[in-house]
Amino acid sequence: MRQLNQNKKPSKFKTDCLGICERRSGYCTGCGRTNEEIFDWIILSEDEKKAILETPRVDIKKL
């Protein structure tokens, strides 16, 4: 498990959370991100956040 870096600067990337979360089959029905992506967001590097935001989201309607 990753450790939170207390000296980390605020991220330039905003989460893509829509505030309508409901977890289904390991994905959020609002933003389509995985549970792991959501839970780890605050400890991810800028490059990791950028990669997540550039990755197409899962179509929850098909789950």
PyMOL commands that place a pseudoatom at each C-alpha (Angstrom):
pseudoatom trace, name=CA, resn=MET, resi=1, chain=A, elem=C, hetatm=0, pos=[0.000, 0.000, 0.000]
pseudoatom trace, name=CA, resn=ARG, resi=2, chain=A, elem=C, hetatm=0, pos=[1.232, 3.519, -0.764]
pseudoatom trace, name=CA, resn=GLN, resi=3, chain=A, elem=C, hetatm=0, pos=[2.067, 6.017, 1.917]
pseudoatom trace, name=CA, resn=LEU, resi=4, chain=A, elem=C, hetatm=0, pos=[0.690, 9.548, 1.889]
pseudoatom trace, name=CA, resn=ASN, resi=5, chain=A, elem=C, hetatm=0, pos=[3.397, 12.121, 1.262]
pseudoatom trace, name=CA, resn=GLN, resi=6, chain=A, elem=C, hetatm=0, pos=[2.771, 14.911, 3.788]
pseudoatom trace, name=CA, resn=ASN, resi=7, chain=A, elem=C, hetatm=0, pos=[4.947, 17.368, 1.809]
pseudoatom trace, name=CA, resn=LYS, resi=8, chain=A, elem=C, hetatm=0, pos=[3.085, 16.892, -1.459]
pseudoatom trace, name=CA, resn=LYS, resi=9, chain=A, elem=C, hetatm=0, pos=[1.934, 20.030, -3.305]
pseudoatom trace, name=CA, resn=PRO, resi=10, chain=A, elem=C, hetatm=0, pos=[-1.729, 20.373, -4.311]
pseudoatom trace, name=CA, resn=SER, resi=11, chain=A, elem=C, hetatm=0, pos=[-2.491, 18.620, -7.579]
pseudoatom trace, name=CA, resn=LYS, resi=12, chain=A, elem=C, hetatm=0, pos=[-3.001, 20.576, -10.780]
pseudoatom trace, name=CA, resn=PHE, resi=13, chain=A, elem=C, hetatm=0, pos=[-5.456, 17.851, -11.843]
pseudoatom trace, name=CA, resn=LYS, resi=14, chain=A, elem=C, hetatm=0, pos=[-9.015, 17.911, -10.549]
pseudoatom trace, name=CA, resn=THR, resi=15, chain=A, elem=C, hetatm=0, pos=[-10.841, 14.659, -10.022]
pseudoatom trace, name=CA, resn=ASP, resi=16, chain=A, elem=C, hetatm=0, pos=[-13.503, 13.827, -12.597]
pseudoatom trace, name=CA, resn=CYS, resi=17, chain=A, elem=C, hetatm=0, pos=[-15.998, 12.977, -9.851]
pseudoatom trace, name=CA, resn=LEU, resi=18, chain=A, elem=C, hetatm=0, pos=[-19.588, 13.892, -10.700]
pseudoatom trace, name=CA, resn=GLY, resi=19, chain=A, elem=C, hetatm=0, pos=[-20.848, 13.489, -7.126]
pseudoatom trace, name=CA, resn=ILE, resi=20, chain=A, elem=C, hetatm=0, pos=[-23.377, 10.805, -8.060]
pseudoatom trace, name=CA, resn=CYS, resi=21, chain=A, elem=C, hetatm=0, pos=[-21.389, 7.808, -6.861]
pseudoatom trace, name=CA, resn=GLU, resi=22, chain=A, elem=C, hetatm=0, pos=[-22.730, 4.298, -6.701]
pseudoatom trace, name=CA, resn=ARG, resi=23, chain=A, elem=C, hetatm=0, pos=[-20.297, 1.413, -6.962]
pseudoatom trace, name=CA, resn=ARG, resi=24, chain=A, elem=C, hetatm=0, pos=[-21.318, -1.376, -9.309]
pseudoatom trace, name=CA, resn=SER, resi=25, chain=A, elem=C, hetatm=0, pos=[-19.070, -4.229, -10.475]
pseudoatom trace, name=CA, resn=GLY, resi=26, chain=A, elem=C, hetatm=0, pos=[-15.965, -2.389, -9.214]
pseudoatom trace, name=CA, resn=TYR, resi=27, chain=A, elem=C, hetatm=0, pos=[-16.740, 0.877, -11.016]
pseudoatom trace, name=CA, resn=CYS, resi=28, chain=A, elem=C, hetatm=0, pos=[-18.424, 4.138, -10.048]
pseudoatom trace, name=CA, resn=THR, resi=29, chain=A, elem=C, hetatm=0, pos=[-21.684, 4.714, -11.918]
pseudoatom trace, name=CA, resn=GLY, resi=30, chain=A, elem=C, hetatm=0, pos=[-21.012, 8.480, -12.021]
pseudoatom trace, name=CA, resn=CYS, resi=31, chain=A, elem=C, hetatm=0, pos=[-17.464, 8.828, -13.332]
pseudoatom trace, name=CA, resn=GLY, resi=32, chain=A, elem=C, hetatm=0, pos=[-16.726, 5.258, -14.484]
pseudoatom trace, name=CA, resn=ARG, resi=33, chain=A, elem=C, hetatm=0, pos=[-13.457, 5.044, -12.558]
pseudoatom trace, name=CA, resn=THR, resi=34, chain=A, elem=C, hetatm=0, pos=[-12.403, 1.929, -10.688]
pseudoatom trace, name=CA, resn=ASN, resi=35, chain=A, elem=C, hetatm=0, pos=[-12.651, 1.732, -6.912]
pseudoatom trace, name=CA, resn=GLU, resi=36, chain=A, elem=C, hetatm=0, pos=[-8.841, 1.673, -6.763]
pseudoatom trace, name=CA, resn=GLU, resi=37, chain=A, elem=C, hetatm=0, pos=[-8.528, 4.856, -8.859]
pseudoatom trace, name=CA, resn=ILE, resi=38, chain=A, elem=C, hetatm=0, pos=[-11.008, 6.640, -6.587]
pseudoatom trace, name=CA, resn=PHE, resi=39, chain=A, elem=C, hetatm=0, pos=[-9.476, 5.520, -3.289]
pseudoatom trace, name=CA, resn=ASP, resi=40, chain=A, elem=C, hetatm=0, pos=[-5.869, 6.179, -4.386]
pseudoatom trace, name=CA, resn=TRP, resi=41, chain=A, elem=C, hetatm=0, pos=[-6.515, 9.591, -6.015]
pseudoatom trace, name=CA, resn=ILE, resi=42, chain=A, elem=C, hetatm=0, pos=[-5.047, 11.679, -3.175]
pseudoatom trace, name=CA, resn=ILE, resi=43, chain=A, elem=C, hetatm=0, pos=[-1.776, 9.718, -3.155]
pseudoatom trace, name=CA, resn=LEU, resi=44, chain=A, elem=C, hetatm=0, pos=[-1.232, 9.334, -6.905]
pseudoatom trace, name=CA, resn=SER, resi=45, chain=A, elem=C, hetatm=0, pos=[1.522, 11.208, -8.712]
pseudoatom trace, name=CA, resn=GLU, resi=46, chain=A, elem=C, hetatm=0, pos=[0.655, 13.918, -11.240]
pseudoatom trace, name=CA, resn=ASP, resi=47, chain=A, elem=C, hetatm=0, pos=[1.596, 11.529, -14.073]
pseudoatom trace, name=CA, resn=GLU, resi=48, chain=A, elem=C, hetatm=0, pos=[-0.682, 8.811, -12.672]
pseudoatom trace, name=CA, resn=LYS, resi=49, chain=A, elem=C, hetatm=0, pos=[-3.603, 11.244, -12.346]
pseudoatom trace, name=CA, resn=LYS, resi=50, chain=A, elem=C, hetatm=0, pos=[-3.055, 12.491, -15.888]
pseudoatom trace, name=CA, resn=ALA, resi=51, chain=A, elem=C, hetatm=0, pos=[-3.054, 8.912, -17.201]
pseudoatom trace, name=CA, resn=ILE, resi=52, chain=A, elem=C, hetatm=0, pos=[-6.320, 8.141, -15.401]
pseudoatom trace, name=CA, resn=LEU, resi=53, chain=A, elem=C, hetatm=0, pos=[-8.015, 11.269, -16.752]
pseudoatom trace, name=CA, resn=GLU, resi=54, chain=A, elem=C, hetatm=0, pos=[-6.840, 10.463, -20.297]
pseudoatom trace, name=CA, resn=THR, resi=55, chain=A, elem=C, hetatm=0, pos=[-8.131, 6.886, -20.134]
pseudoatom trace, name=CA, resn=PRO, resi=56, chain=A, elem=C, hetatm=0, pos=[-11.635, 6.339, -21.558]
pseudoatom trace, name=CA, resn=ARG, resi=57, chain=A, elem=C, hetatm=0, pos=[-14.166, 5.555, -18.827]
pseudoatom trace, name=CA, resn=VAL, resi=58, chain=A, elem=C, hetatm=0, pos=[-16.153, 2.351, -18.586]
pseudoatom trace, name=CA, resn=ASP, resi=59, chain=A, elem=C, hetatm=0, pos=[-19.706, 2.558, -19.905]
pseudoatom trace, name=CA, resn=ILE, resi=60, chain=A, elem=C, hetatm=0, pos=[-21.569, 1.635, -16.720]
pseudoatom trace, name=CA, resn=LYS, resi=61, chain=A, elem=C, hetatm=0, pos=[-24.800, 1.015, -18.608]
pseudoatom trace, name=CA, resn=LYS, resi=62, chain=A, elem=C, hetatm=0, pos=[-23.191, -2.074, -20.169]
pseudoatom trace, name=CA, resn=LEU, resi=63, chain=A, elem=C, hetatm=0, pos=[-22.295, -3.651, -16.796]
for i in range(1, 63): cmd.bond("trace and resi %d" % i, "trace and resi %d" % (i + 1))
show_as sticks, trace
zoom trace
